[in-house]
């Protein structure tokens, strides 16, 4: 695949993820401070959110979710099931689940 086409596709994937993240954060009156997506590293993500004037950091590292430096949960089997049913990679789905649980 051409390098530039790949860069555009990766950028589009990141934009699509940010749209879904922002939809959830809008409901919670929260805002993205920064978002990093590492497609080449298992789709890892680092999301920093401003919620109630505090910084909240979510990390997706392979099949694990961390919140403010603490392990939340592993979604190995659930992620496999999610992919089999939806054909979508589970990282974003479980990141949104973690945000929903922690920002209350």
N, C-alpha and C positions, 0 to 999 in steps of 0.2 A: 504494500500500500504506500502511496506517495506520502512523504513526511508531512506536507502541508495539509493534506486531506485529513490525516490522522490528528493533527493539532486542532483542526476545526471540529472534528467529531468529539474529541476530548473536551473541548470548550463547550460544546453544545450539551454534553452530558452534565457537566458541572452547572450550566445555566438551568437545565431542567430540574436538577436536584435543588438548586437554590429557590426555584419557584415553589416547589413543594414544601421546603423548609419554611419559607416566608409565609405561605398560607397558614401553616400551623402557628407560627410566631405571632402573626397578626391577631389571631384569636386570643392570644395570651398577653397581648400588649408588650411583646418583647421584640428585640431587634438583633440582627446579625452584626457582630463586630468584625469577624473574619471567618473565612471558610477555605480550607485547603483540602483538595481531593488528590490522592495519589493513586492514579489508576494502575501504574506499574507495580505498586506495592500492595497487592491484594485488595485494591479499592479502599485503602485506609483513608480516613477522613479526620480532620480536626476542625471542630466548630466552636467558635467563641460567641456567646450570646450575652447581651445586656438585658437583664430581667430584674425589675424592681431596683434599679440602680446598682446592681451587683453583676459581676462578671461570672458566667457559668461556662465551663469548658467540657465539651463532650468529645471523646476520642473513640473512633472505631478502629481497632487494631486486629486485623484478620477477622476472627469471629468473636471478638470480645468488645464490650462497651465499657468505657470508663467515664466517670463523671467527677470533675474536679480532682482528678488524680486517684480516685478510688474505683476499684472494680465493681461494676454493677451486675453484669450477667454475660454468659456465653450463649451464643445462638447457633452452635454448630448444627445439631440435628434439626432444630426449627428452621434454620436457614436453608438446609438441604430440602426440607419439605416445601418451604416457601418458593424456592427456585423451581422445583418440580411442578408445582401447581401453576405458578404465574409466568415462568420463564424470565423473570426479572431477578437481578442480583439482590440479595437480601439486605445489604449493608444500609441502604437508605431507609428501608422499612423499619429496621430495628433501631436506627438512630432516631427516627420519628417517635417510636414507641418510648424510648428513653427520655426524650424531651417531654413527651406527654406526661410521663410518670413523675419527673423531677420538677418541672416548672408548674407548681400549683399555688 
